[in-house]
Every structure is written in C-alpha cells, then in structure tokens.
Amino acid sequence: MVKELMHDPIFLAGKSEVATKEDLQVAQDLLDTLMARKESCVGMAANMIGVRKRIIAFLDESGRAPARGSSASVYAVMLNPEIIKKDGVYETEEGCLSLLGGPRKCKRYKTIKVQYQTLDMKTRTKNFTGWTAQIIQHEVDHCNGILI
C-alpha cells in the first residue's frame, strides 16, 4: 500500500530498530511507495513512511546499466542493511523527499560492502559500486538517524 511521506526531522533523526519477519508488510508498503514515486525518487527507508525499522528499498543498477527511472530498472529491498566496508571517498550533493529545500553536500564512497537480510530472512553480503552504492548509503543513513 502506498503510504504518505514523513517530514518530521525529529522523527527522521531517530535510529531505526531491527526488522523481523513480522515487518514484511512494511517492506512491501515501502516498495509500493517508492514505485509510486519512481519518477522523482530512487530509494527510501522505512522511517520515510513513518516506521522506524531497518528496511530500505532502492533502484538497483548493480547488475546492469538501464537509464534511471526506465521501465527496465530493478528495485530491491534489504532488511537490516549494514555497510561493513567502504572505499573511495568522494563529495557529492543529494536531495531527499523527506526534507525541505534543495540538494545538500555529503560524503559518499564509490564502493561499499553491505550485509543484509532478504525478504525470506536469509543473510547476504554483496558489493555495490557507483550510483547504486550511493543510493544505499543514503538510505542506510536514514536507518541510522542521519539526515543529509
């Protein structure tokens, strides 16, 4: 179900709790909400729809290079994502649907290694680079209560 976006910076600054199999509907709601906004958004964290759980949904271009927002794009969901390794720091600017105002400067890494759980609660570890890595970093920041 598509949900309204949370804009309260105090709520968004709170750290999210571990997601469990009981939170799978939240994961689906998050994905539905992202898909409804795919023209203007490439990733979301559960706190953006008012749920403080460690769940993110994002455009995953790690296996190919479709145009952003194209119908060939693949969207992924991670439960309890943790960045366990990062390399290649750079400065960039990012916007956020939850925050008012324009893009803000932030620090990101070109390559990251993420440990997470799938929707069937299996633990996985995967490397990401480039645009997908940047999106994941932004959403994991949300889970950690970090606002750009």
Sequence and secondary structure as in RCSB ss.txt:
>XXXX:A:sequence
MVKELMHDPIFLAGKSEVATKEDLQVAQDLLDTLMARKESCVGMAANMIGVRKRIIAFLDESGRAPARGSSASVY
AVMLNPEIIKKDGVYETEEGCLSLLGGPRKCKRYKTIKVQYQTLDMKTRTKNFTGWTAQIIQHEVDHCNGILI
>XXXX:A:secstr
        HHHHTS  B   GGGHHHHHHHHHHHHHTTTT SEEEGGGGT  BSEEEEE  TT    TT TT  E
EEEEEEEEEEEEEEEEEEE  TTSSSS EEEEEEEEEEEEEE TT  EEEEEEEHHHHHHHHHHHHHHTT   
